C-alpha cells in the first residue's frame, strides 16, 4: 500500500548544533536517531501539552521534521523562538519535498538514487518512508508499481490502527500520554526538554485523567465524531473523535477519549448524539488497534 503524505509540512534543521538543539526541544532522544530510521517525537509547551507531534528523519547533514500541515507555521515559529546562539538553521521545505509511506518493508532499488528511504512505523507496523524532490513525485507510483491510496481508505486505515491525528485526537489541549504517544514518541532516559517535568510527573503517578481508546458500535445505525459516550446514569464519560464504517470489521468503529476508569476493553457505554441528549446506540471499548493486521 502506497500512502501519499506530501501534504504534510516538512522542515529541514541543519547546522553543527542541530542534535543538541533538537534534543532540548523534542520528547524523543535525537542523539540515538540513526540514518535509515524515522523517529516519532512531540514538541510540548512548558505545561506538557502538545505543540505538534512529528516524525524525525536523520540525514547526513540535517534532520527533516514532518508534521500535520495545520501546525506548519506554529511549529516553525515555536522552534525558532528557542534559537539563541545555536549554529542551527530551520528551513521550510514543504514545497520542495514529497513524502510517501509504503506499507511494505521492501521497496524497489530503482527508487533509491532519487530519494531518501527510512524505516518508519507511523501506521503501526513496519513500513518505509520515502522522501523525494517534488520533481520526482509523479514517478514514485510508477517505480513502486502501486497507485496511492484514496483519502477515505487512508482514514479508514488510520482509525482501524488507532493512529491519532492532529485536529481529531490531537490538539494543543492534549498531553501526549492521553493519546498513547508516550509509547512511541517519548524517551524517559534522555536529558531535559521543554515540558519534561510534567511528563515525568505523569509517569510517576502512573495515569492520566483520560485516555484514547477504540470503540465499536454494538447497537445503533451510525457513529460520528462528536458523539458523546455516557454511562448508564446518563453522565458523559467520553467523546468520539473519529469514526468510520470498517469493511474489515463490518461495523462502525471509532476513536474516543474516555475518562479514567471507563476505558477497560470490554466495557460498555451508551452513545448520545453530539447535538442533543438523544441516545442513538451503544458501544463497546476495544483494545487498540481495533482491527488487527
Buried (B, 14 or more C-beta within 10 A) or exposed (E): BBBBBBEBBBBBBBBEBBBBBBBBBBBBBBEEBEEEBBBBBBBBBEEBBBBBBBBBBBBEEBBBBBBBBBBBEBBBEBBEEEBEEBEBEBEBBBEEBBBBBBBEEEBEEEBEEBBBBBEBBBBBEEBBBBBBEEEBBEBBBEBBEBEBBEEEEBBBBBBBBBBBBBEBBBBEEBBBBBBBBBEBBBBEEBEEBBBBEBBBEBEEEEEBEBBBBBBBBBEBEEBBBEBBBBBEEEEEBBBBBBBBEBEEBEBBBBBBBBBEEBBEEEBBBBBBBEEEEEBBBBBBBBEBBBBEE
